[in-house]
Amino acid sequence: MNGVSLDVARALVEDAKRQAQSLGKALSISVVDAGGYVILTERMDGARPMTPSIALSKAYSAAVMQRPTHMLEGWAKSDPVFFSQVARMGHQPIVATLGGYPLAGKDSSREILGGVGISGGSPAEDEKIAESIVASAGFATDFPAWAGLASGAH
C-alpha cells in the first residue's frame, strides 16, 4: 500500500455513518494520511459544532503517534507536563482519548498509512466505531505498547 486513497477514506466514513445511524448518533469522522493531513472530514447532520475538530485531532494523533489514541492515556497521565508540550507541537493537537485509530497495514512492515478519528458519541461509542471501521477495511487493530511506557519513559 502507498497510502490511503480518497476512495478508502470515503468507504471508512460511510461505514462509520451507517454505524452511527444505527445508534441514533450524529458524528463527525475524519481520515488523514500518514503525516496527519486531512483526506476527508465529514460532519453528519445534527453533529455538534466541535466534533469535526475533535475527530481530526483524534485521527491526527493516531497517525503521527502510530498508536490508537487510547494508548496515549498512560503517557499523558505519567508525564502530563511533557505530554502537554508535545501535544501542541504538530499542526493539530495530540489527544489521549478514545476514538482514534491508525490505519496500518497488516503485513510484517505494519506501515502507518494514515489515521481515523470519530467524535460525537460517548467515548466508548467513538472507540467502538473507530475500531470496527478500521478492522472492516482490513487495517490492523492490534498495536504493541510502547517500550518503557509503564515506567513513564518516552
C-alpha positions in Angstrom: 0.0 0.0 0.0 1.1 3.5 -0.7 -1.3 5.4 1.5 -4.9 6.0 2.0 -6.9 7.0 -1.1 -9.9 9.2 -1.2 -12.0 6.2 -2.1 -10.8 4.3 1.0 -11.4 7.4 3.2 -15.0 7.6 1.7 -15.6 4.0 2.5 -14.4 4.4 6.1 -16.7 7.5 6.5 -19.7 5.7 5.0 -19.2 2.7 7.3 -18.9 5.0 10.3 -22.1 6.8 9.3 -24.0 3.6 9.0 -23.0 2.5 12.4 -23.7 6.0 13.9 -27.2 5.9 12.3 -27.9 2.5 13.8 -27.1 4.0 17.2 -29.1 7.1 16.6 -26.0 9.3 16.8 -24.8 12.2 14.7 -21.0 12.0 14.4 -18.0 13.6 12.7 -15.5 11.4 11.1 -12.0 12.4 9.9 -9.4 10.5 7.9 -5.9 11.7 7.5 -2.7 10.5 5.7 0.4 9.2 7.5 1.6 12.8 8.1 -1.7 13.7 9.7 -3.0 15.8 6.7 -6.7 15.7 6.0 -8.0 13.4 3.3 -11.7 13.7 4.3 -13.7 15.0 7.2 -17.4 14.8 7.4 -19.9 16.1 9.9 -23.2 14.4 9.9 -26.4 16.5 10.1 -27.0 17.3 13.7 -23.5 16.6 14.9 -22.2 19.2 17.5 -20.1 22.0 16.0 -16.8 21.0 17.7 -17.0 17.4 16.6 -15.1 17.8 13.3 -12.2 19.4 15.0 -12.1 16.7 17.7 -12.4 13.9 15.1 -9.5 15.5 13.2 -7.3 15.7 16.3 -8.0 12.0 17.1 -7.2 11.0 13.5 -4.0 13.1 13.5 -2.9 11.8 16.9 -3.4 8.2 15.8 -1.5 8.7 12.6 1.5 10.6 13.9 1.9 8.8 17.2 1.3 5.5 15.4 -1.0 4.0 18.1 -4.7 4.1 18.9 -5.4 7.3 20.9 -6.5 5.4 23.9 -2.9 4.1 24.2 -1.7 7.6 24.8 -3.6 7.9 28.1 -0.8 6.3 30.1 1.8 8.7 28.8 -0.5 11.7 29.4 -1.0 10.7 33.0 2.5 9.6 33.7 4.2 12.7 32.4 1.5 15.4 31.9 3.9 18.4 31.6 5.9 16.8 28.8 2.8 15.4 27.1 1.1 18.8 27.1 4.1 20.3 25.4 4.4 17.6 22.8 0.6 17.7 22.2 0.9 21.3 20.9 3.9 20.7 18.6 2.3 19.5 15.4 -0.2 21.0 13.1 -3.1 19.5 15.1 -3.4 18.9 18.8 -2.4 15.4 20.0 -5.2 13.9 22.2 -5.1 10.9 24.6 -8.7 9.7 24.4 -10.9 7.1 22.9 -11.9 7.2 19.2 -8.7 7.4 17.1 -7.0 4.6 15.2 -4.0 4.4 12.9 -4.5 3.0 9.5 -1.8 0.4 9.4 -1.1 -2.5 7.1 -1.4 -6.0 8.4 1.7 -7.1 6.7 5.0 -7.6 8.5 6.0 -3.9 7.9 2.9 -2.6 9.8 3.4 0.6 7.8 1.3 3.5 9.1 -0.8 4.8 6.1 -3.0 7.3 8.0 -5.4 7.6 10.8 -9.2 7.8 11.5 -11.0 9.7 14.2 -14.6 9.6 15.4 -16.3 12.2 17.6 -19.9 12.8 18.7 -20.9 9.7 20.6 -19.9 8.6 24.0 -16.2 7.9 24.3 -17.0 4.1 24.2 -19.2 4.6 21.1 -16.5 6.6 19.3 -13.9 3.9 20.2 -16.1 1.0 19.1 -17.0 2.6 15.8 -13.3 3.6 15.1 -12.0 0.1 15.8 -14.8 -1.5 13.8 -14.4 0.5 10.6 -10.6 0.1 10.7 -11.0 -3.7 11.1 -13.7 -3.9 8.4 -11.5 -2.1 6.0 -8.7 -4.6 6.5 -6.3 -2.5 8.6 -4.6 -3.7 11.8 -6.2 -3.0 15.1 -3.6 -4.6 17.4 -0.6 -2.4 18.4 2.2 -3.2 20.8 2.6 -1.0 23.9 5.4 1.5 23.8 8.5 0.1 25.5 9.1 1.7 28.9 5.7 3.5 28.9 4.7 1.8 32.2 7.6 3.4 33.9 7.0 6.8 32.4 9.7 6.7 29.7 9.1 8.2 26.3 
